[in-house]
Amino acid sequence: MFNFTTKQKWVINGSLLGLTLVALIGLLLYLLKFLIPAIVLLSIAGIGFFVLMIVWLVFERYNKKKG
């Protein structure tokens, strides 16, 4: 993450924080036995982390071509 621009760092860090909060809410719902909403939130968080990895790779390729 050393050669990312400031905006790219904000996007990645903000996304990580948001997805972590969604996962924690999903975990809390799971512990409170609300299984269906917990499964939905944990699935959204998992897919979001996967998409964030793709965004990370796109940022790296963009920065490599640019500089």
mmCIF file of the N, C-alpha and C atoms, coordinates in Angstrom:
data_MODEL
# 
_entry.id   MODEL 
# 
loop_
_atom_site.group_PDB 
_atom_site.id 
_atom_site.type_symbol 
_atom_site.label_atom_id 
_atom_site.label_alt_id 
_atom_site.label_comp_id 
_atom_site.label_asym_id 
_atom_site.label_entity_id 
_atom_site.label_seq_id 
_atom_site.pdbx_PDB_ins_code 
_atom_site.Cartn_x 
_atom_site.Cartn_y 
_atom_site.Cartn_z 
_atom_site.occupancy 
_atom_site.B_iso_or_equiv 
_atom_site.pdbx_formal_charge 
_atom_site.auth_seq_id 
_atom_site.auth_comp_id 
_atom_site.auth_asym_id 
_atom_site.auth_atom_id 
_atom_site.pdbx_PDB_model_num 
ATOM 1   N N  . MET A 1 1  ? 0.816   -1.184  0.000   1.00 0.00 ? 1  MET A N  1 
ATOM 2   C CA . MET A 1 1  ? 0.000   0.000   0.000   1.00 0.00 ? 1  MET A CA 1 
ATOM 3   C C  . MET A 1 1  ? 0.864   1.253   0.000   1.00 0.00 ? 1  MET A C  1 
ATOM 4   N N  . PHE A 1 2  ? 2.113   1.115   -0.341  1.00 0.00 ? 2  PHE A N  1 
ATOM 5   C CA . PHE A 1 2  ? 3.024   2.244   -0.278  1.00 0.00 ? 2  PHE A CA 1 
ATOM 6   C C  . PHE A 1 2  ? 2.904   3.149   -1.494  1.00 0.00 ? 2  PHE A C  1 
ATOM 7   N N  . ASN A 1 3  ? 2.566   2.607   -2.655  1.00 0.00 ? 3  ASN A N  1 
ATOM 8   C CA . ASN A 1 3  ? 2.509   3.445   -3.840  1.00 0.00 ? 3  ASN A CA 1 
ATOM 9   C C  . ASN A 1 3  ? 1.072   3.761   -4.250  1.00 0.00 ? 3  ASN A C  1 
ATOM 10  N N  . PHE A 1 4  ? 0.140   3.779   -3.313  1.00 0.00 ? 4  PHE A N  1 
ATOM 11  C CA . PHE A 1 4  ? -1.224  4.195   -3.595  1.00 0.00 ? 4  PHE A CA 1 
ATOM 12  C C  . PHE A 1 4  ? -1.353  5.685   -3.328  1.00 0.00 ? 4  PHE A C  1 
ATOM 13  N N  . THR A 1 5  ? -2.247  6.323   -4.075  1.00 0.00 ? 5  THR A N  1 
ATOM 14  C CA . THR A 1 5  ? -2.509  7.736   -3.813  1.00 0.00 ? 5  THR A CA 1 
ATOM 15  C C  . THR A 1 5  ? -3.344  7.863   -2.542  1.00 0.00 ? 5  THR A C  1 
ATOM 16  N N  . THR A 1 6  ? -3.468  9.085   -2.060  1.00 0.00 ? 6  THR A N  1 
ATOM 17  C CA . THR A 1 6  ? -4.227  9.313   -0.825  1.00 0.00 ? 6  THR A CA 1 
ATOM 18  C C  . THR A 1 6  ? -5.692  8.928   -1.006  1.00 0.00 ? 6  THR A C  1 
ATOM 19  N N  . LYS A 1 7  ? -6.269  9.264   -2.166  1.00 0.00 ? 7  LYS A N  1 
ATOM 20  C CA . LYS A 1 7  ? -7.668  8.907   -2.417  1.00 0.00 ? 7  LYS A CA 1 
ATOM 21  C C  . LYS A 1 7  ? -7.852  7.393   -2.447  1.00 0.00 ? 7  LYS A C  1 
ATOM 22  N N  . GLN A 1 8  ? -6.910  6.693   -3.056  1.00 0.00 ? 8  GLN A N  1 
ATOM 23  C CA . GLN A 1 8  ? -7.000  5.238   -3.114  1.00 0.00 ? 8  GLN A CA 1 
ATOM 24  C C  . GLN A 1 8  ? -6.893  4.631   -1.719  1.00 0.00 ? 8  GLN A C  1 
ATOM 25  N N  . LYS A 1 9  ? -6.020  5.190   -0.891  1.00 0.00 ? 9  LYS A N  1 
ATOM 26  C CA . LYS A 1 9  ? -5.908  4.701   0.488   1.00 0.00 ? 9  LYS A CA 1 
ATOM 27  C C  . LYS A 1 9  ? -7.202  4.932   1.250   1.00 0.00 ? 9  LYS A C  1 
ATOM 28  N N  . TRP A 1 10 ? -7.838  6.097   1.050   1.00 0.00 ? 10 TRP A N  1 
ATOM 29  C CA . TRP A 1 10 ? -9.111  6.376   1.714   1.00 0.00 ? 10 TRP A CA 1 
ATOM 30  C C  . TRP A 1 10 ? -10.189 5.397   1.259   1.00 0.00 ? 10 TRP A C  1 
ATOM 31  N N  . VAL A 1 11 ? -10.214 5.076   -0.035  1.00 0.00 ? 11 VAL A N  1 
ATOM 32  C CA . VAL A 1 11 ? -11.209 4.129   -0.548  1.00 0.00 ? 11 VAL A CA 1 
ATOM 33  C C  . VAL A 1 11 ? -11.000 2.755   0.077   1.00 0.00 ? 11 VAL A C  1 
ATOM 34  N N  . ILE A 1 12 ? -9.768  2.292   0.096   1.00 0.00 ? 12 ILE A N  1 
ATOM 35  C CA . ILE A 1 12 ? -9.480  0.957   0.628   1.00 0.00 ? 12 ILE A CA 1 
ATOM 36  C C  . ILE A 1 12 ? -9.735  0.905   2.131   1.00 0.00 ? 12 ILE A C  1 
ATOM 37  N N  . ASN A 1 13 ? -9.225  1.882   2.865   1.00 0.00 ? 13 ASN A N  1 
ATOM 38  C CA . ASN A 1 13 ? -9.404  1.871   4.321   1.00 0.00 ? 13 ASN A CA 1 
ATOM 39  C C  . ASN A 1 13 ? -10.863 2.055   4.714   1.00 0.00 ? 13 ASN A C  1 
ATOM 40  N N  . GLY A 1 14 ? -11.570 2.932   4.017   1.00 0.00 ? 14 GLY A N  1 
ATOM 41  C CA . GLY A 1 14 ? -12.992 3.122   4.300   1.00 0.00 ? 14 GLY A CA 1 
ATOM 42  C C  . GLY A 1 14 ? -13.803 1.874   4.006   1.00 0.00 ? 14 GLY A C  1 
ATOM 43  N N  . SER A 1 15 ? -13.476 1.212   2.909   1.00 0.00 ? 15 SER A N  1 
ATOM 44  C CA . SER A 1 15 ? -14.178 -0.027  2.570   1.00 0.00 ? 15 SER A CA 1 
ATOM 45  C C  . SER A 1 15 ? -13.894 -1.118  3.598   1.00 0.00 ? 15 SER A C  1 
ATOM 46  N N  . LEU A 1 16 ? -12.638 -1.223  4.010   1.00 0.00 ? 16 LEU A N  1 
ATOM 47  C CA . LEU A 1 16 ? -12.302 -2.216  5.033   1.00 0.00 ? 16 LEU A CA 1 
ATOM 48  C C  . LEU A 1 16 ? -13.050 -1.952  6.333   1.00 0.00 ? 16 LEU A C  1 
ATOM 49  N N  . LEU A 1 17 ? -13.108 -0.703  6.730   1.00 0.00 ? 17 LEU A N  1 
ATOM 50  C CA . LEU A 1 17 ? -13.814 -0.351  7.958   1.00 0.00 ? 17 LEU A CA 1 
ATOM 51  C C  . LEU A 1 17 ? -15.306 -0.654  7.836   1.00 0.00 ? 17 LEU A C  1 
ATOM 52  N N  . GLY A 1 18 ? -15.906 -0.268  6.724   1.00 0.00 ? 18 GLY A N  1 
ATOM 53  C CA . GLY A 1 18 ? -17.331 -0.520  6.524   1.00 0.00 ? 18 GLY A CA 1 
ATOM 54  C C  . GLY A 1 18 ? -17.667 -1.996  6.488   1.00 0.00 ? 18 GLY A C  1 
ATOM 55  N N  . LEU A 1 19 ? -16.869 -2.766  5.767   1.00 0.00 ? 19 LEU A N  1 
ATOM 56  C CA . LEU A 1 19 ? -17.134 -4.205  5.685   1.00 0.00 ? 19 LEU A CA 1 
ATOM 57  C C  . LEU A 1 19 ? -16.900 -4.892  7.027   1.00 0.00 ? 19 LEU A C  1 
ATOM 58  N N  . THR A 1 20 ? -15.931 -4.405  7.787   1.00 0.00 ? 20 THR A N  1 
ATOM 59  C CA . THR A 1 20 ? -15.703 -4.962  9.119   1.00 0.00 ? 20 THR A CA 1 
ATOM 60  C C  . THR A 1 20 ? -16.890 -4.693  10.029  1.00 0.00 ? 20 THR A C  1 
ATOM 61  N N  . LEU A 1 21 ? -17.449 -3.485  9.941   1.00 0.00 ? 21 LEU A N  1 
ATOM 62  C CA . LEU A 1 21 ? -18.637 -3.173  10.745  1.00 0.00 ? 21 LEU A CA 1 
ATOM 63  C C  . LEU A 1 21 ? -19.826 -4.045  10.348  1.00 0.00 ? 21 LEU A C  1 
ATOM 64  N N  . VAL A 1 22 ? -20.009 -4.262  9.052   1.00 0.00 ? 22 VAL A N  1 
ATOM 65  C CA . VAL A 1 22 ? -21.097 -5.133  8.588   1.00 0.00 ? 22 VAL A CA 1 
ATOM 66  C C  . VAL A 1 22 ? -20.893 -6.550  9.117   1.00 0.00 ? 22 VAL A C  1 
ATOM 67  N N  . ALA A 1 23 ? -19.653 -7.039  9.072   1.00 0.00 ? 23 ALA A N  1 
ATOM 68  C CA . ALA A 1 23 ? -19.370 -8.385  9.570   1.00 0.00 ? 23 ALA A CA 1 
ATOM 69  C C  . ALA A 1 23 ? -19.594 -8.477  11.080  1.00 0.00 ? 23 ALA A C  1 
ATOM 70  N N  . LEU A 1 24 ? -19.220 -7.441  11.816  1.00 0.00 ? 24 LEU A N  1 
ATOM 71  C CA . LEU A 1 24 ? -19.433 -7.461  13.268  1.00 0.00 ? 24 LEU A CA 1 
ATOM 72  C C  . LEU A 1 24 ? -20.919 -7.431  13.617  1.00 0.00 ? 24 LEU A C  1 
ATOM 73  N N  . ILE A 1 25 ? -21.700 -6.660  12.866  1.00 0.00 ? 25 ILE A N  1 
ATOM 74  C CA . ILE A 1 25 ? -23.146 -6.657  13.097  1.00 0.00 ? 25 ILE A CA 1 
ATOM 75  C C  . ILE A 1 25 ? -23.724 -8.028  12.769  1.00 0.00 ? 25 ILE A C  1 
ATOM 76  N N  . GLY A 1 26 ? -23.242 -8.643  11.699  1.00 0.00 ? 26 GLY A N  1 
ATOM 77  C CA . GLY A 1 26 ? -23.676 -9.994  11.356  1.00 0.00 ? 26 GLY A CA 1 
ATOM 78  C C  . GLY A 1 26 ? -23.319 -10.997 12.435  1.00 0.00 ? 26 GLY A C  1 
ATOM 79  N N  . LEU A 1 27 ? -22.137 -10.878 12.999  1.00 0.00 ? 27 LEU A N  1 
ATOM 80  C CA . LEU A 1 27 ? -21.728 -11.767 14.087  1.00 0.00 ? 27 LEU A CA 1 
ATOM 81  C C  . LEU A 1 27 ? -22.604 -11.565 15.315  1.00 0.00 ? 27 LEU A C  1 
ATOM 82  N N  . LEU A 1 28 ? -22.902 -10.310 15.625  1.00 0.00 ? 28 LEU A N  1 
ATOM 83  C CA . LEU A 1 28 ? -23.776 -10.019 16.758  1.00 0.00 ? 28 LEU A CA 1 
ATOM 84  C C  . LEU A 1 28 ? -25.163 -10.619 16.551  1.00 0.00 ? 28 LEU A C  1 
ATOM 85  N N  . LEU A 1 29 ? -25.702 -10.479 15.344  1.00 0.00 ? 29 LEU A N  1 
ATOM 86  C CA . LEU A 1 29 ? -27.013 -11.066 15.053  1.00 0.00 ? 29 LEU A CA 1 
ATOM 87  C C  . LEU A 1 29 ? -26.968 -12.589 15.145  1.00 0.00 ? 29 LEU A C  1 
ATOM 88  N N  . TYR A 1 30 ? -25.852 -13.178 14.708  1.00 0.00 ? 30 TYR A N  1 
ATOM 89  C CA . TYR A 1 30 ? -25.709 -14.629 14.805  1.00 0.00 ? 30 TYR A CA 1 
ATOM 90  C C  . TYR A 1 30 ? -25.703 -15.076 16.263  1.00 0.00 ? 30 TYR A C  1 
ATOM 91  N N  . LEU A 1 31 ? -24.991 -14.338 17.095  1.00 0.00 ? 31 LEU A N  1 
ATOM 92  C CA . LEU A 1 31 ? -24.931 -14.698 18.514  1.00 0.00 ? 31 LEU A CA 1 
ATOM 93  C C  . LEU A 1 31 ? -26.273 -14.499 19.210  1.00 0.00 ? 31 LEU A C  1 
ATOM 94  N N  . LEU A 1 32 ? -27.088 -13.585 18.685  1.00 0.00 ? 32 LEU A N  1 
ATOM 95  C CA . LEU A 1 32 ? -28.421 -13.354 19.249  1.00 0.00 ? 32 LEU A CA 1 
ATOM 96  C C  . LEU A 1 32 ? -29.483 -14.257 18.616  1.00 0.00 ? 32 LEU A C  1 
ATOM 97  N N  . LYS A 1 33 ? -29.046 -15.206 17.798  1.00 0.00 ? 33 LYS A N  1 
ATOM 98  C CA . LYS A 1 33 ? -29.906 -16.219 17.175  1.00 0.00 ? 33 LYS A CA 1 
ATOM 99  C C  . LYS A 1 33 ? -30.830 -15.674 16.086  1.00 0.00 ? 33 LYS A C  1 
ATOM 100 N N  . PHE A 1 34 ? -30.476 -14.536 15.496  1.00 0.00 ? 34 PHE A N  1 
ATOM 101 C CA . PHE A 1 34 ? -31.191 -14.047 14.316  1.00 0.00 ? 34 PHE A CA 1 
ATOM 102 C C  . PHE A 1 34 ? -30.421 -14.543 13.094  1.00 0.00 ? 34 PHE A C  1 
ATOM 103 N N  . LEU A 1 35 ? -30.703 -15.771 12.681  1.00 0.00 ? 35 LEU A N  1 
ATOM 104 C CA . LEU A 1 35 ? -29.834 -16.438 11.719  1.00 0.00 ? 35 LEU A CA 1 
ATOM 105 C C  . LEU A 1 35 ? -29.947 -15.884 10.300  1.00 0.00 ? 35 LEU A C  1 
ATOM 106 N N  . ILE A 1 36 ? -31.157 -15.634 9.833   1.00 0.00 ? 36 ILE A N  1 
ATOM 107 C CA . ILE A 1 36 ? -31.311 -15.184 8.446   1.00 0.00 ? 36 ILE A CA 1 
ATOM 108 C C  . ILE A 1 36 ? -30.643 -13.818 8.222   1.00 0.00 ? 36 ILE A C  1 
ATOM 109 N N  . PRO A 1 37 ? -30.914 -12.807 9.062   1.00 0.00 ? 37 PRO A N  1 
ATOM 110 C CA . PRO A 1 37 ? -30.197 -11.531 8.849   1.00 0.00 ? 37 PRO A CA 1 
ATOM 111 C C  . PRO A 1 37 ? -28.684 -11.673 9.026   1.00 0.00 ? 37 PRO A C  1 
ATOM 112 N N  . ALA A 1 38 ? -28.266 -12.554 9.925   1.00 0.00 ? 38 ALA A N  1 
ATOM 113 C CA . ALA A 1 38 ? -26.830 -12.758 10.132  1.00 0.00 ? 38 ALA A CA 1 
ATOM 114 C C  . ALA A 1 38 ? -26.189 -13.350 8.884   1.00 0.00 ? 38 ALA A C  1 
ATOM 115 N N  . ILE A 1 39 ? -26.850 -14.328 8.283   1.00 0.00 ? 39 ILE A N  1 
ATOM 116 C CA . ILE A 1 39 ? -26.314 -14.945 7.066   1.00 0.00 ? 39 ILE A CA 1 
ATOM 117 C C  . ILE A 1 39 ? -26.224 -13.919 5.946   1.00 0.00 ? 39 ILE A C  1 
ATOM 118 N N  . VAL A 1 40 ? -27.247 -13.080 5.827   1.00 0.00 ? 40 VAL A N  1 
ATOM 119 C CA . VAL A 1 40 ? -27.247 -12.055 4.779   1.00 0.00 ? 40 VAL A CA 1 
ATOM 120 C C  . VAL A 1 40 ? -26.096 -11.070 4.988   1.00 0.00 ? 40 VAL A C  1 
ATOM 121 N N  . LEU A 1 41 ? -25.939 -10.559 6.205   1.00 0.00 ? 41 LEU A N  1 
ATOM 122 C CA . LEU A 1 41 ? -24.882 -9.579  6.461   1.00 0.00 ? 41 LEU A CA 1 
ATOM 123 C C  . LEU A 1 41 ? -23.484 -10.184 6.315   1.00 0.00 ? 41 LEU A C  1 
ATOM 124 N N  . LEU A 1 42 ? -23.305 -11.398 6.798   1.00 0.00 ? 42 LEU A N  1 
ATOM 125 C CA . LEU A 1 42 ? -21.993 -12.032 6.667   1.00 0.00 ? 42 LEU A CA 1 
ATOM 126 C C  . LEU A 1 42 ? -21.678 -12.350 5.205   1.00 0.00 ? 42 LEU A C  1 
ATOM 127 N N  . SER A 1 43 ? -22.697 -12.694 4.426   1.00 0.00 ? 43 SER A N  1 
ATOM 128 C CA . SER A 1 43 ? -22.483 -12.932 2.998   1.00 0.00 ? 43 SER A CA 1 
ATOM 129 C C  . SER A 1 43 ? -22.104 -11.642 2.280   1.00 0.00 ? 43 SER A C  1 
ATOM 130 N N  . ILE A 1 44 ? -22.791 -10.557 2.620   1.00 0.00 ? 44 ILE A N  1 
ATOM 131 C CA . ILE A 1 44 ? -22.460 -9.261  2.017   1.00 0.00 ? 44 ILE A CA 1 
ATOM 132 C C  . ILE A 1 44 ? -21.025 -8.875  2.357   1.00 0.00 ? 44 ILE A C  1 
ATOM 133 N N  . ALA A 1 45 ? -20.631 -9.081  3.607   1.00 0.00 ? 45 ALA A N  1 
ATOM 134 C CA . ALA A 1 45 ? -19.264 -8.737  4.015   1.00 0.00 ? 45 ALA A CA 1 
ATOM 135 C C  . ALA A 1 45 ? -18.242 -9.600  3.276   1.00 0.00 ? 45 ALA A C  1 
ATOM 136 N N  . GLY A 1 46 ? -18.517 -10.881 3.142   1.00 0.00 ? 46 GLY A N  1 
ATOM 137 C CA . GLY A 1 46 ? -17.587 -11.769 2.444   1.00 0.00 ? 46 GLY A CA 1 
ATOM 138 C C  . GLY A 1 46 ? -17.430 -11.408 0.983   1.00 0.00 ? 46 GLY A C  1 
ATOM 139 N N  . ILE A 1 47 ? -18.548 -11.148 0.310   1.00 0.00 ? 47 ILE A N  1 
ATOM 140 C CA . ILE A 1 47 ? -18.486 -10.750 -1.097  1.00 0.00 ? 47 ILE A CA 1 
ATOM 141 C C  . ILE A 1 47 ? -17.792 -9.394  -1.223  1.00 0.00 ? 47 ILE A C  1 
ATOM 142 N N  . GLY A 1 48 ? -18.062 -8.507  -0.277  1.00 0.00 ? 48 GLY A N  1 
ATOM 143 C CA . GLY A 1 48 ? -17.426 -7.190  -0.300  1.00 0.00 ? 48 GLY A CA 1 
ATOM 144 C C  . GLY A 1 48 ? -15.918 -7.270  -0.150  1.00 0.00 ? 48 GLY A C  1 
ATOM 145 N N  . PHE A 1 49 ? -15.438 -8.153  0.726   1.00 0.00 ? 49 PHE A N  1 
ATOM 146 C CA . PHE A 1 49 ? -13.991 -8.317  0.877   1.00 0.00 ? 49 PHE A CA 1 
ATOM 147 C C  . PHE A 1 49 ? -13.373 -8.859  -0.409  1.00 0.00 ? 49 PHE A C  1 
ATOM 148 N N  . PHE A 1 50 ? -14.087 -9.767  -1.081  1.00 0.00 ? 50 PHE A N  1 
ATOM 149 C CA . PHE A 1 50 ? -13.595 -10.303 -2.345  1.00 0.00 ? 50 PHE A CA 1 
ATOM 150 C C  . PHE A 1 50 ? -13.520 -9.199  -3.402  1.00 0.00 ? 50 PHE A C  1 
ATOM 151 N N  . VAL A 1 51 ? -14.548 -8.370  -3.480  1.00 0.00 ? 51 VAL A N  1 
ATOM 152 C CA . VAL A 1 51 ? -14.555 -7.251  -4.428  1.00 0.00 ? 51 VAL A CA 1 
ATOM 153 C C  . VAL A 1 51 ? -13.441 -6.264  -4.087  1.00 0.00 ? 51 VAL A C  1 
ATOM 154 N N  . LEU A 1 52 ? -13.200 -6.047  -2.806  1.00 0.00 ? 52 LEU A N  1 
ATOM 155 C CA . LEU A 1 52 ? -12.137 -5.128  -2.392  1.00 0.00 ? 52 LEU A CA 1 
ATOM 156 C C  . LEU A 1 52 ? -10.757 -5.642  -2.815  1.00 0.00 ? 52 LEU A C  1 
ATOM 157 N N  . MET A 1 53 ? -10.557 -6.953  -2.797  1.00 0.00 ? 53 MET A N  1 
ATOM 158 C CA . MET A 1 53 ? -9.292  -7.504  -3.285  1.00 0.00 ? 53 MET A CA 1 
ATOM 159 C C  . MET A 1 53 ? -9.114  -7.214  -4.773  1.00 0.00 ? 53 MET A C  1 
ATOM 160 N N  . ILE A 1 54 ? -10.208 -7.309  -5.534  1.00 0.00 ? 54 ILE A N  1 
ATOM 161 C CA . ILE A 1 54 ? -10.136 -7.004  -6.962  1.00 0.00 ? 54 ILE A CA 1 
ATOM 162 C C  . ILE A 1 54 ? -9.833  -5.525  -7.168  1.00 0.00 ? 54 ILE A C  1 
ATOM 163 N N  . VAL A 1 55 ? -10.468 -4.657  -6.379  1.00 0.00 ? 55 VAL A N  1 
ATOM 164 C CA . VAL A 1 55 ? -10.202 -3.217  -6.473  1.00 0.00 ? 55 VAL A CA 1 
ATOM 165 C C  . VAL A 1 55 ? -8.739  -2.930  -6.153  1.00 0.00 ? 55 VAL A C  1 
ATOM 166 N N  . TRP A 1 56 ? -8.212  -3.611  -5.146  1.00 0.00 ? 56 TRP A N  1 
ATOM 167 C CA . TRP A 1 56 ? -6.804  -3.452  -4.770  1.00 0.00 ? 56 TRP A CA 1 
ATOM 168 C C  . TRP A 1 56 ? -5.903  -3.779  -5.969  1.00 0.00 ? 56 TRP A C  1 
ATOM 169 N N  . LEU A 1 57 ? -6.184  -4.899  -6.640  1.00 0.00 ? 57 LEU A N  1 
ATOM 170 C CA . LEU A 1 57 ? -5.370  -5.288  -7.793  1.00 0.00 ? 57 LEU A CA 1 
ATOM 171 C C  . LEU A 1 57 ? -5.505  -4.294  -8.939  1.00 0.00 ? 57 LEU A C  1 
ATOM 172 N N  . VAL A 1 58 ? -6.708  -3.770  -9.147  1.00 0.00 ? 58 VAL A N  1 
ATOM 173 C CA . VAL A 1 58 ? -6.909  -2.763  -10.194 1.00 0.00 ? 58 VAL A CA 1 
ATOM 174 C C  . VAL A 1 58 ? -6.110  -1.503  -9.875  1.00 0.00 ? 58 VAL A C  1 
ATOM 175 N N  . PHE A 1 59 ? -6.136  -1.073  -8.623  1.00 0.00 ? 59 PHE A N  1 
ATOM 176 C CA . PHE A 1 59 ? -5.350  0.099   -8.218  1.00 0.00 ? 59 PHE A CA 1 
ATOM 177 C C  . PHE A 1 59 ? -3.863  -0.138  -8.459  1.00 0.00 ? 59 PHE A C  1 
ATOM 178 N N  . GLU A 1 60 ? -3.375  -1.327  -8.122  1.00 0.00 ? 60 GLU A N  1 
ATOM 179 C CA . GLU A 1 60 ? -1.955  -1.621  -8.320  1.00 0.00 ? 60 GLU A CA 1 
ATOM 180 C C  . GLU A 1 60 ? -1.579  -1.573  -9.794  1.00 0.00 ? 60 GLU A C  1 
ATOM 181 N N  . ARG A 1 61 ? -2.420  -2.161  -10.638 1.00 0.00 ? 61 ARG A N  1 
ATOM 182 C CA . ARG A 1 61 ? -2.117  -2.149  -12.075 1.00 0.00 ? 61 ARG A CA 1 
ATOM 183 C C  . ARG A 1 61 ? -2.178  -0.742  -12.642 1.00 0.00 ? 61 ARG A C  1 
ATOM 184 N N  . TYR A 1 62 ? -3.162  0.035   -12.192 1.00 0.00 ? 62 TYR A N  1 
ATOM 185 C CA . TYR A 1 62 ? -3.297  1.417   -12.658 1.00 0.00 ? 62 TYR A CA 1 
ATOM 186 C C  . TYR A 1 62 ? -2.068  2.235   -12.265 1.00 0.00 ? 62 TYR A C  1 
ATOM 187 N N  . ASN A 1 63 ? -1.618  2.065   -11.033 1.00 0.00 ? 63 ASN A N  1 
ATOM 188 C CA . ASN A 1 63 ? -0.448  2.818   -10.573 1.00 0.00 ? 63 ASN A CA 1 
ATOM 189 C C  . ASN A 1 63 ? 0.827   2.353   -11.264 1.00 0.00 ? 63 ASN A C  1 
ATOM 190 N N  . LYS A 1 64 ? 0.897   1.063   -11.596 1.00 0.00 ? 64 LYS A N  1 
ATOM 191 C CA . LYS A 1 64 ? 2.082   0.549   -12.273 1.00 0.00 ? 64 LYS A CA 1 
ATOM 192 C C  . LYS A 1 64 ? 2.168   1.119   -13.694 1.00 0.00 ? 64 LYS A C  1 
ATOM 193 N N  . LYS A 1 65 ? 1.012   1.216   -14.379 1.00 0.00 ? 65 LYS A N  1 
ATOM 194 C CA . LYS A 1 65 ? 1.010   1.780   -15.729 1.00 0.00 ? 65 LYS A CA 1 
ATOM 195 C C  . LYS A 1 65 ? 1.268   3.281   -15.701 1.00 0.00 ? 65 LYS A C  1 
ATOM 196 N N  . LYS A 1 66 ? 0.744   3.942   -14.680 1.00 0.00 ? 66 LYS A N  1 
ATOM 197 C CA . LYS A 1 66 ? 0.854   5.398   -14.589 1.00 0.00 ? 66 LYS A CA 1 
ATOM 198 C C  . LYS A 1 66 ? 2.276   5.840   -14.241 1.00 0.00 ? 66 LYS A C  1 
ATOM 199 N N  . GLY A 1 67 ? 2.918   5.110   -13.340 1.00 0.00 ? 67 GLY A N  1 
ATOM 200 C CA . GLY A 1 67 ? 4.218   5.587   -12.882 1.00 0.00 ? 67 GLY A CA 1 
ATOM 201 C C  . GLY A 1 67 ? 5.240   4.578   -13.082 1.00 0.00 ? 67 GLY A C  1 
# 
